[in-house]
Amino acid sequence: MDYILRINETIHMGSDWGRVYDVKGDLNFDNAVGVCKIRTLTDKLLLEADCTMDKNRLIVWVRGTESLKLSRKLTRCKYDVFLQTEGQTIKLVMGMMTIIPDVSMH
């Protein structure tokens, strides 16, 4: 059975982008690490988000200074979020990401 969430997102260049994922299941979160990578549609790495675990919550964050480094020629990319625990890697979320080349005012 496929438990990967498929969520399309939008990132505004120059703005922070963050998400918090509650991870459910019988897992040991003591040494868990999150990984979120944003790539071109041809798999070239664009950004790697900062990931922090807080008990069973995975906090994913891209700073505005990092999103500002995205090429203004890009309009779409893809991303995925993984949780790495002792002995296993679990893909939690994946999707497309629309890149807006201006800073959001909200």
C-alpha positions as CSV (number, residue, x, y, z in Angstrom):
1,M,0.0,0.0,0.0
2,D,1.2,3.5,-0.9
3,Y,1.3,5.9,2.1
4,I,3.2,8.7,0.5
5,L,1.4,12.0,0.6
6,R,1.3,13.8,-2.7
7,I,1.0,17.6,-2.2
8,N,1.7,20.3,-4.7
9,E,3.2,23.4,-3.2
10,T,4.1,27.0,-4.1
11,I,7.3,28.8,-3.1
12,H,7.8,32.6,-3.5
13,M,11.4,33.5,-4.3
14,G,12.9,35.5,-1.4
15,S,10.3,34.3,1.1
16,D,10.5,31.6,3.7
17,W,8.7,28.3,3.1
18,G,8.0,25.9,5.9
19,R,5.9,22.9,6.7
20,V,5.4,20.7,9.8
21,Y,4.6,17.0,9.3
22,D,3.2,14.9,12.1
23,V,4.6,11.4,11.7
24,K,2.5,8.6,13.0
25,G,3.5,5.0,13.6
26,D,5.5,2.7,15.7
27,L,8.9,4.3,15.1
28,N,11.9,5.3,17.3
29,F,12.3,9.0,16.7
30,D,15.4,9.3,19.0
31,N,18.0,9.6,16.2
32,A,15.6,10.3,13.3
33,V,16.6,12.8,10.7
34,G,14.5,14.5,8.0
35,V,15.6,15.3,4.5
36,C,13.8,17.5,2.0
37,K,15.3,18.2,-1.4
38,I,14.0,20.4,-4.1
39,R,15.0,19.5,-7.7
40,T,14.5,20.4,-11.3
41,L,12.2,18.2,-13.3
42,T,15.4,16.6,-14.7
43,D,16.6,15.8,-11.1
44,K,19.2,18.5,-10.7
45,L,19.4,19.5,-7.0
46,L,18.3,23.1,-6.4
47,L,17.9,23.4,-2.6
48,E,18.0,21.2,0.4
49,A,15.7,22.4,3.2
50,D,16.7,22.6,6.9
51,C,15.0,19.7,8.7
52,T,14.5,19.4,12.4
53,M,12.8,16.7,14.5
54,D,10.6,17.6,17.5
55,K,9.5,14.3,19.0
56,N,7.3,12.9,16.2
57,R,7.1,16.1,14.2
58,L,9.3,16.8,11.2
59,I,9.9,20.6,10.7
60,V,11.0,21.5,7.1
61,W,12.2,25.0,6.4
62,V,13.6,26.9,3.4
63,R,15.0,30.3,4.3
64,G,14.1,33.3,2.1
65,T,17.8,33.9,1.4
66,E,18.0,30.4,0.0
67,S,14.8,30.6,-2.1
68,L,16.1,33.8,-3.6
69,K,19.0,31.8,-5.1
70,L,16.5,29.9,-7.4
71,S,16.8,30.8,-11.1
72,R,14.2,33.2,-12.2
73,K,13.9,31.1,-15.4
74,L,12.4,28.2,-13.3
75,T,8.7,28.1,-12.9
76,R,8.2,24.5,-11.7
77,C,10.3,21.9,-9.9
78,K,9.7,18.9,-7.7
79,Y,10.4,18.1,-4.0
80,D,10.3,15.2,-1.6
81,V,10.5,14.7,2.1
82,F,12.1,11.6,3.8
83,L,12.4,10.5,7.3
84,Q,15.5,8.5,8.1
85,T,15.4,6.4,11.3
86,E,17.7,3.7,12.5
87,G,17.4,1.0,9.9
88,Q,14.9,2.5,7.5
89,T,14.2,5.4,5.2
90,I,10.6,6.4,4.7
91,K,9.3,8.8,1.9
92,L,6.6,10.9,3.5
93,V,5.7,13.5,1.0
94,M,6.4,14.3,-2.7
95,G,5.0,16.7,-5.2
96,M,5.4,19.5,-7.7
97,M,6.4,23.0,-6.6
98,T,5.4,26.1,-8.5
99,I,8.1,28.9,-8.2
100,I,6.8,32.4,-8.1
101,P,9.6,34.9,-8.9
102,D,8.4,37.7,-6.6
103,V,8.2,38.0,-2.8
104,S,4.8,37.3,-1.4
105,M,3.4,40.3,0.6
106,H,1.2,38.2,2.9
